[in-house]
Amino acid sequence: MNEQEQLVIMQLIMAGGNAKGSSFEAIKAAKVGDFSTAEAKLKEADSFLSDAHNAQTGMLTEEAQGKKHPVSLLMVHGQDHVMNAITFRDLAREIVDLYKKLATK
């Protein structure tokens, strides 16, 4: 694995971790009724996930053009971070929506 591949993997790990953190902050904000902050944090999570998606797309494009990338434990770890962050963001969106409904009753 070369330095560029390691950099992309670290971007995946960081973006996934940041997205999950922002999603958790959205839940905490919604819990106390701060829905504008909750929405801002969900948008922030989406932005981090977009960064991860862009990093993945670059590697997929290279793969489609014939440049092979080794599948290492570090690569699997990076992809795992992104997938967990996507799931967590989706659940955070649902939880924020539930808190909004509870606040209007």
GUDRENKE-852780 format. One record per residue: chain; x, y, z of N, C-alpha, C in turn; residue number from 0. Coordinates in nm, 4 decimals, always signed. Each point is the difference from the previous one (the first is absolute). Example, Ala and Ser with C-alpha at 12.3 -4.5 7.8 and 13.67 -1.06 7.14 Angstrom:
2
{pt 'A', {+1.3190, -0.5690, +0.7800}, {-0.0890, +0.1190, +0.0000}, {+0.0900, +0.1200, +0.0000}, 0}
{pt 'A', {-0.0350, +0.1050, -0.0720}, {+0.0820, +0.1190, +0.0060}, {-0.0770, +0.1090, +0.0730}, 1}
//
This chain:
105
{pt 'A', {+0.0857, -0.1177, +0.0000}, {-0.0857, +0.1177, +0.0000}, {+0.0900, +0.1237, +0.0000}, 0}
{pt 'A', {-0.0310, +0.0920, -0.0901}, {+0.0827, +0.1201, -0.0090}, {-0.0550, +0.1110, +0.0907}, 1}
{pt 'A', {+0.0752, +0.1089, +0.0046}, {-0.0354, +0.1110, +0.0892}, {-0.1346, +0.0635, -0.0368}, 2}
{pt 'A', {-0.0288, +0.0114, -0.1289}, {-0.1269, +0.0586, -0.0451}, {-0.1183, -0.0857, +0.0452}, 3}
{pt 'A', {+0.0138, -0.1309, -0.0115}, {-0.1073, -0.0902, +0.0442}, {-0.0209, +0.0106, +0.1506}, 4}
{pt 'A', {+0.1086, +0.0099, +0.0747}, {-0.0106, +0.0178, +0.1447}, {-0.0706, +0.1308, +0.0341}, 5}
{pt 'A', {+0.0303, +0.1046, -0.0756}, {-0.0635, +0.1300, +0.0223}, {-0.1510, -0.0088, -0.0225}, 6}
{pt 'A', {-0.0408, -0.0667, -0.1073}, {-0.1431, -0.0150, -0.0291}, {-0.0685, -0.0785, +0.1114}, 7}
{pt 'A', {+0.0639, -0.1057, +0.0456}, {-0.0581, -0.0808, +0.1078}, {-0.0144, +0.0830, +0.1270}, 8}
{pt 'A', {+0.1001, +0.0794, +0.0318}, {-0.0088, +0.0852, +0.1191}, {-0.1109, +0.1034, -0.0160}, 9}
{pt 'A', {-0.0213, +0.0487, -0.1225}, {-0.1115, +0.0921, -0.0247}, {-0.1330, -0.0694, +0.0278}, 10}
{pt 'A', {-0.0122, -0.1262, -0.0401}, {-0.1225, -0.0756, +0.0268}, {-0.0235, -0.0140, +0.1498}, 11}
{pt 'A', {+0.1046, -0.0346, +0.0727}, {-0.0121, -0.0187, +0.1449}, {-0.0373, +0.1310, +0.0680}, 12}
{pt 'A', {+0.0680, +0.1077, -0.0370}, {-0.0283, +0.1301, +0.0620}, {-0.1394, +0.0497, -0.0352}, 13}
{pt 'A', {-0.0370, -0.0093, -0.1265}, {-0.1319, +0.0479, -0.0420}, {-0.1100, -0.0811, +0.0671}, 14}
{pt 'A', {+0.0189, -0.1312, +0.0076}, {-0.0989, -0.0839, +0.0672}, {-0.0134, +0.0346, +0.1471}, 15}
{pt 'A', {+0.1114, +0.0168, +0.0671}, {-0.0036, +0.0364, +0.1419}, {-0.0631, +0.1362, +0.0227}, 16}
{pt 'A', {+0.0339, +0.0962, -0.0843}, {-0.0578, +0.1340, +0.0127}, {-0.1501, -0.0010, -0.0272}, 17}
{pt 'A', {-0.0423, -0.0773, -0.0998}, {-0.1433, -0.0084, -0.0319}, {-0.0774, -0.0625, +0.1149}, 18}
{pt 'A', {+0.0553, -0.1041, +0.0581}, {-0.0668, -0.0649, +0.1132}, {-0.0077, +0.0956, +0.1186}, 19}
{pt 'A', {+0.1079, +0.0722, +0.0256}, {+0.0003, +0.0965, +0.1098}, {-0.1029, +0.1101, -0.0200}, 20}
{pt 'A', {-0.0090, +0.0531, -0.1205}, {-0.0986, +0.1047, -0.0290}, {-0.1421, -0.0538, +0.0138}, 21}
{pt 'A', {-0.0206, -0.1237, -0.0416}, {-0.1324, -0.0613, +0.0126}, {-0.0390, -0.0154, +0.1461}, 22}
{pt 'A', {+0.0954, -0.0394, +0.0826}, {-0.0281, -0.0141, +0.1430}, {-0.0308, +0.1356, +0.0621}, 23}
{pt 'A', {+0.0716, +0.1030, -0.0421}, {-0.0280, +0.1352, +0.0491}, {-0.1395, +0.0450, -0.0426}, 24}
{pt 'A', {-0.0447, -0.0421, -0.1171}, {-0.1357, +0.0327, -0.0458}, {-0.1034, -0.0613, +0.0935}, 25}
{pt 'A', {+0.0213, -0.1237, +0.0392}, {-0.0928, -0.0660, +0.0924}, {-0.0021, +0.0733, +0.1336}, 26}
{pt 'A', {+0.1175, +0.0339, +0.0520}, {+0.0055, +0.0700, +0.1289}, {-0.0703, +0.1351, -0.0077}, 27}
{pt 'A', {+0.0162, +0.0711, -0.1106}, {-0.0657, +0.1301, -0.0158}, {-0.1512, -0.0172, -0.0071}, 28}
{pt 'A', {-0.0455, -0.0987, -0.0748}, {-0.1445, -0.0235, -0.0119}, {-0.0599, -0.0396, +0.1341}, 29}
{pt 'A', {+0.0746, -0.0722, +0.0788}, {-0.0484, -0.0462, +0.1307}, {-0.0372, +0.1170, +0.0907}, 30}
{pt 'A', {+0.0717, +0.1114, -0.0143}, {-0.0291, +0.1176, +0.0827}, {-0.0837, +0.1029, -0.0756}, 31}
{pt 'A', {-0.0513, -0.0389, -0.1171}, {-0.0891, +0.0876, -0.0754}, {+0.0676, +0.1004, -0.0908}, 32}
{pt 'A', {+0.1306, -0.0112, -0.0181}, {+0.0740, +0.0927, -0.0866}, {+0.0040, -0.0577, -0.1416}, 33}
{pt 'A', {-0.1117, +0.0144, -0.0704}, {-0.0137, -0.0651, -0.1298}, {+0.0803, +0.0681, -0.1104}, 34}
{pt 'A', {+0.0260, +0.1286, +0.0132}, {+0.0823, +0.0656, -0.1026}, {+0.1438, -0.0524, +0.0059}, 35}
{pt 'A', {+0.0514, -0.0194, +0.1208}, {+0.1336, -0.0587, +0.0130}, {-0.0002, -0.1444, -0.0482}, 36}
{pt 'A', {-0.1052, -0.0730, +0.0331}, {-0.0097, -0.1396, -0.0441}, {+0.0056, -0.0088, -0.1521}, 37}
{pt 'A', {-0.0758, +0.0857, -0.0667}, {+0.0000, -0.0012, -0.1468}, {+0.1367, +0.0396, -0.0554}, 38}
{pt 'A', {+0.0634, +0.0983, +0.0631}, {+0.1329, +0.0427, -0.0449}, {+0.1014, -0.1133, +0.0159}, 39}
{pt 'A', {-0.0098, -0.0733, +0.1091}, {+0.0922, -0.1112, +0.0234}, {-0.0239, -0.1138, -0.0989}, 40}
{pt 'A', {-0.1252, -0.0236, -0.0366}, {-0.0287, -0.1023, -0.1011}, {+0.0560, +0.0417, -0.1361}, 41}
{pt 'A', {-0.0095, +0.1285, -0.0318}, {+0.0586, +0.0489, -0.1257}, {+0.1522, -0.0129, +0.0034}, 42}
{pt 'A', {+0.0573, +0.0268, +0.1159}, {+0.1441, -0.0154, +0.0165}, {+0.0401, -0.1464, -0.0218}, 43}
{pt 'A', {-0.0779, -0.0912, +0.0564}, {+0.0263, -0.1432, -0.0196}, {-0.0072, -0.0357, -0.1480}, 44}
{pt 'A', {-0.1002, +0.0542, -0.0686}, {-0.0127, -0.0251, -0.1444}, {+0.1233, +0.0495, -0.0756}, 45}
{pt 'A', {+0.0526, +0.1136, +0.0415}, {+0.1186, +0.0551, -0.0652}, {+0.1209, -0.0920, +0.0194}, 46}
{pt 'A', {+0.0170, -0.0500, +0.1221}, {+0.1099, -0.0935, +0.0254}, {-0.0173, -0.1276, -0.0827}, 47}
{pt 'A', {-0.1235, -0.0485, -0.0094}, {-0.0253, -0.1205, -0.0793}, {+0.0230, +0.0252, -0.1486}, 48}
{pt 'A', {-0.0267, +0.1211, -0.0441}, {+0.0287, +0.0361, -0.1387}, {+0.1503, -0.0052, -0.0267}, 49}
{pt 'A', {+0.0784, +0.0469, +0.0972}, {+0.1460, -0.0081, -0.0125}, {+0.0449, -0.1453, -0.0132}, 50}
{pt 'A', {-0.0580, -0.0866, +0.0827}, {+0.0344, -0.1424, -0.0059}, {-0.0400, -0.0589, -0.1346}, 51}
{pt 'A', {-0.1176, +0.0364, -0.0464}, {-0.0480, -0.0500, -0.1290}, {+0.0944, +0.0419, -0.1125}, 52}
{pt 'A', {+0.0461, +0.1235, +0.0044}, {+0.0927, +0.0478, -0.1033}, {+0.1307, -0.0792, +0.0015}, 53}
{pt 'A', {+0.0487, -0.0310, +0.1203}, {+0.1226, -0.0795, +0.0106}, {-0.0225, -0.1402, -0.0567}, 54}
{pt 'A', {-0.1137, -0.0590, +0.0319}, {-0.0326, -0.1326, -0.0529}, {-0.0134, +0.0032, -0.1520}, 55}
{pt 'A', {-0.0660, +0.1019, -0.0513}, {-0.0228, +0.0106, -0.1443}, {+0.1318, +0.0072, -0.0755}, 56}
{pt 'A', {+0.0953, +0.0730, +0.0551}, {+0.1314, +0.0077, -0.0635}, {+0.0649, -0.1368, -0.0125}, 57}
{pt 'A', {-0.0062, -0.0770, +0.1065}, {+0.0590, -0.1339, -0.0038}, {-0.0772, -0.0918, -0.0947}, 58}
{pt 'A', {-0.1320, +0.0106, -0.0005}, {-0.0810, -0.0832, -0.0897}, {+0.0266, +0.0340, -0.1465}, 59}
{pt 'A', {+0.0171, +0.1282, -0.0280}, {+0.0305, +0.0427, -0.1369}, {+0.1333, -0.0589, -0.0452}, 60}
{pt 'A', {+0.0991, +0.0085, +0.0872}, {+0.1304, -0.0573, -0.0335}, {-0.0107, -0.1507, -0.0215}, 61}
{pt 'A', {-0.0761, -0.0656, +0.0845}, {-0.0188, -0.1454, -0.0129}, {-0.0648, -0.0338, -0.1342}, 62}
{pt 'A', {-0.0995, +0.0785, -0.0391}, {-0.0686, -0.0226, -0.1278}, {+0.0935, +0.0223, -0.1186}, 63}
{pt 'A', {+0.1004, +0.0843, +0.0204}, {+0.0967, +0.0277, -0.1070}, {+0.1154, -0.1001, -0.0012}, 64}
{pt 'A', {-0.0089, -0.1001, +0.0868}, {+0.1005, -0.1054, -0.0005}, {+0.1065, +0.0096, +0.1066}, 65}
{pt 'A', {-0.0010, +0.1056, +0.0808}, {+0.0988, +0.0113, +0.1070}, {-0.0529, -0.0764, +0.1212}, 66}
{pt 'A', {+0.0695, -0.1042, +0.0368}, {-0.0443, -0.0840, +0.1110}, {+0.0451, +0.0593, +0.1334}, 67}
{pt 'A', {-0.0898, -0.0068, +0.0982}, {+0.0314, +0.0435, +0.1360}, {-0.0033, -0.1225, +0.0904}, 68}
{pt 'A', {+0.1035, -0.0184, +0.0804}, {-0.0019, -0.1150, +0.0903}, {-0.1079, +0.0178, +0.1074}, 69}
{pt 'A', {-0.0633, -0.1097, +0.0338}, {-0.1002, +0.0034, +0.1070}, {+0.0716, -0.0409, +0.1284}, 70}
{pt 'A', {+0.0252, +0.0988, +0.0840}, {+0.0704, -0.0239, +0.1256}, {-0.0976, +0.0105, +0.1165}, 71}
{pt 'A', {+0.0455, -0.0421, +0.1152}, {-0.0816, +0.0137, +0.1203}, {-0.0299, +0.1474, +0.0264}, 72}
{pt 'A', {+0.0959, +0.0868, -0.0280}, {-0.0214, +0.1432, +0.0182}, {-0.1089, +0.0518, -0.0940}, 73}
{pt 'A', {-0.0021, -0.0479, -0.1238}, {-0.1043, +0.0399, -0.0955}, {-0.1373, -0.0462, +0.0493}, 74}
{pt 'A', {-0.0078, -0.1230, +0.0465}, {-0.1266, -0.0525, +0.0520}, {-0.0446, +0.0832, +0.1198}, 75}
{pt 'A', {+0.0937, +0.0361, +0.0844}, {-0.0307, +0.0827, +0.1172}, {-0.0556, +0.1361, -0.0430}, 76}
{pt 'A', {+0.0607, +0.0609, -0.1003}, {-0.0480, +0.1288, -0.0504}, {-0.1401, -0.0100, -0.0565}, 77}
{pt 'A', {-0.0255, -0.1027, -0.0789}, {-0.1335, -0.0197, -0.0570}, {-0.1023, -0.0269, +0.1102}, 78}
{pt 'A', {+0.0412, -0.0742, +0.1018}, {-0.0882, -0.0293, +0.1130}, {-0.0401, +0.1282, +0.0722}, 79}
{pt 'A', {+0.0954, +0.0891, +0.0188}, {-0.0302, +0.1290, +0.0636}, {-0.1057, +0.0765, -0.0794}, 80}
{pt 'A', {+0.0148, +0.0024, -0.1300}, {-0.0946, +0.0736, -0.0844}, {-0.1389, -0.0632, +0.0067}, 81}
{pt 'A', {-0.0073, -0.1304, -0.0117}, {-0.1310, -0.0670, +0.0033}, {-0.0689, +0.0191, +0.1354}, 82}
{pt 'A', {+0.0764, -0.0099, +0.1082}, {-0.0585, +0.0238, +0.1322}, {-0.0484, +0.1437, +0.0132}, 83}
{pt 'A', {+0.0749, +0.0926, -0.0541}, {-0.0392, +0.1411, +0.0065}, {-0.1278, +0.0253, -0.0792}, 84}
{pt 'A', {-0.0134, -0.0643, -0.1150}, {-0.1222, +0.0159, -0.0794}, {-0.1201, -0.0528, +0.0774}, 85}
{pt 'A', {+0.0148, -0.1176, +0.0580}, {-0.1089, -0.0583, +0.0788}, {-0.0344, +0.0891, +0.1185}, 86}
{pt 'A', {+0.1024, +0.0487, +0.0691}, {-0.0232, +0.0843, +0.1173}, {-0.0681, +0.1307, -0.0395}, 87}
{pt 'A', {+0.0415, +0.0590, -0.1118}, {-0.0629, +0.1231, -0.0474}, {-0.1472, -0.0229, -0.0332}, 88}
{pt 'A', {-0.0290, -0.1120, -0.0657}, {-0.1392, -0.0321, -0.0337}, {-0.0851, -0.0164, +0.1257}, 89}
{pt 'A', {+0.0535, -0.0685, +0.0992}, {-0.0734, -0.0171, +0.1258}, {-0.0136, +0.1326, +0.0743}, 90}
{pt 'A', {+0.1042, +0.0822, -0.0048}, {-0.0065, +0.1314, +0.0645}, {-0.1102, +0.0846, -0.0622}, 91}
{pt 'A', {-0.0140, -0.0054, -0.1313}, {-0.1065, +0.0741, -0.0694}, {-0.1365, -0.0437, +0.0538}, 92}
{pt 'A', {-0.0198, -0.1298, +0.0158}, {-0.1271, -0.0514, +0.0515}, {-0.0230, +0.0436, +0.1443}, 93}
{pt 'A', {+0.1036, -0.0030, +0.0808}, {-0.0131, +0.0398, +0.1405}, {-0.0307, +0.1488, +0.0109}, 94}
{pt 'A', {+0.0660, +0.0823, -0.0796}, {-0.0293, +0.1441, -0.0003}, {-0.1456, +0.0224, -0.0393}, 95}
{pt 'A', {-0.0461, -0.0703, -0.1016}, {-0.1403, +0.0130, -0.0419}, {-0.0959, -0.0417, +0.1112}, 96}
{pt 'A', {+0.0333, -0.1051, +0.0729}, {-0.0849, -0.0433, +0.1118}, {-0.0053, +0.1061, +0.1099}, 97}
{pt 'A', {+0.1156, +0.0574, +0.0321}, {+0.0019, +0.1065, +0.1010}, {-0.0837, +0.1193, -0.0454}, 98}
{pt 'A', {+0.0040, +0.0316, -0.1287}, {-0.0831, +0.1098, -0.0516}, {-0.1482, -0.0311, +0.0187}, 99}
{pt 'A', {-0.0393, -0.1217, -0.0304}, {-0.1406, -0.0382, +0.0162}, {-0.0425, +0.0066, +0.1461}, 100}
{pt 'A', {+0.0863, -0.0470, +0.0874}, {-0.0315, +0.0050, +0.1430}, {-0.0125, +0.1438, +0.0492}, 101}
{pt 'A', {+0.0790, +0.0888, -0.0562}, {-0.0019, +0.1400, +0.0430}, {-0.1266, +0.0719, -0.0440}, 102}
{pt 'A', {-0.0660, -0.0494, -0.1039}, {-0.1207, +0.0672, -0.0496}, {-0.1272, -0.0548, +0.0629}, 103}
{pt 'A', {+0.0118, -0.0978, +0.0874}, {-0.1197, -0.0586, +0.0638}, {-0.0194, +0.0529, +0.1389}, 104}
//
